[in-house]
Amino acid sequence: MIVLFATLFSSCRKATSTGTIEFVSNSAYPYAVYIDGIFQDELPGYSYQYYTVHSGYHECRVIQQTGYIVAPVDEYFDVDVYEGNQVVVSFP
């Protein structure tokens, strides 16, 4: 009986809150977009893309894919997303 109650109670938890990260490319070249180490998409030059994520801390990374001579631009951004808000990651 106690196990059944615990199972039912845990399944009634509030849904995880979410927010949005907007990536904005100010470059003519495409960039690979990563959130928490997971590849999301290749963002074309001079464009933007929204990603819905769980509230909390996220490590974002963008890596230039073409147009570099010696080494690509490789940038990290630490963002805190709160329920219902939007964080903008603008690069390079």
Phi and psi in degrees as a GROMACS rama.xvg file:
@    title "Ramachandran Plot"
@    xaxis  label "Phi"
@    yaxis  label "Psi"
@TYPE xy
-65.3492  -40.2129  ILE-2
-63.3937  -42.0861  VAL-3
-61.9765  -44.0435  LEU-4
-62.3876  -44.0061  PHE-5
-63.7569  -39.1247  ALA-6
-66.008  -45.1257  THR-7
-65.2711  -41.9256  LEU-8
-63.4415  -43.0043  PHE-9
-69.3515  -26.708  SER-10
-80.0733  -8.38049  SER-11
-99.6685  13.91  CYS-12
-65.5645  154.873  ARG-13
-64.1448  142.331  LYS-14
-61.627  148.614  ALA-15
-64.8088  135.689  THR-16
-77.4159  151.904  SER-17
-132.171  163.319  THR-18
-145.237  -170.873  GLY-19
-129.025  140.073  THR-20
-111.689  125.153  ILE-21
-105.763  122.427  GLU-22
-96.9365  127.857  PHE-23
-121.737  118.021  VAL-24
-93.6625  123.168  SER-25
-104.055  20.7926  ASN-26
-116.947  155.739  SER-27
-77.5857  -12.8596  ALA-28
-102.226  152.874  TYR-29
-73.7488  151.968  PRO-30
-130.754  140.361  TYR-31
-81.2557  136.494  ALA-32
-112.324  129.867  VAL-33
-125.169  139.801  TYR-34
-125.743  122.175  ILE-35
54.2529  38.7364  ASP-36
80.0891  2.74068  GLY-37
-108.155  124.832  ILE-38
-61.9073  131.578  PHE-39
-104.749  -49.1229  GLN-40
-175.141  166.888  ASP-41
-102.688  119.833  GLU-42
-92.2273  119.568  LEU-43
-63.8348  162.235  PRO-44
-60.7249  148.997  GLY-45
48.8644  52.1897  TYR-46
-142.247  -179.342  SER-47
-145.695  160.107  TYR-48
-151.544  141.198  GLN-49
-102.686  141.598  TYR-50
-130.902  129.881  TYR-51
-88.6486  129.053  THR-52
-133.605  162.163  VAL-53
-68.5718  148.239  HIS-54
-60.4373  144.784  SER-55
130.995  -167.011  GLY-56
-80.9811  137.519  TYR-57
-139.45  141.501  HIS-58
-101.466  120.511  GLU-59
-109.181  146.851  CYS-60
-141.883  141.505  ARG-61
-129.874  138.101  VAL-62
-129.61  123.7  ILE-63
-62.5217  134.945  GLN-64
-97.4726  -34.3935  GLN-65
-143.596  169.019  THR-66
88.6951  7.20057  GLY-67
-103.41  157.13  TYR-68
-100.072  -52.2525  ILE-69
-100.392  -52.6903  VAL-70
-149.594  148.597  ALA-71
-73.7433  155.338  PRO-72
-68.7858  129.638  VAL-73
-135.693  102.84  ASP-74
-119.924  145.258  GLU-75
-113.206  145.337  TYR-76
-136.566  129.564  PHE-77
-98.3069  123.312  ASP-78
-128.643  145.532  VAL-79
-110.731  121.677  ASP-80
-107.769  129.168  VAL-81
-109.091  159.133  TYR-82
-51.9633  123.183  GLU-83
78.7454  -2.75659  GLY-84
-98.7691  169.801  ASN-85
-124.704  132.092  GLN-86
-111.963  135.591  VAL-87
-104.705  128.732  VAL-88
-111.416  108.363  VAL-89
-110.848  133.863  SER-90
-150.06  168.605  PHE-91
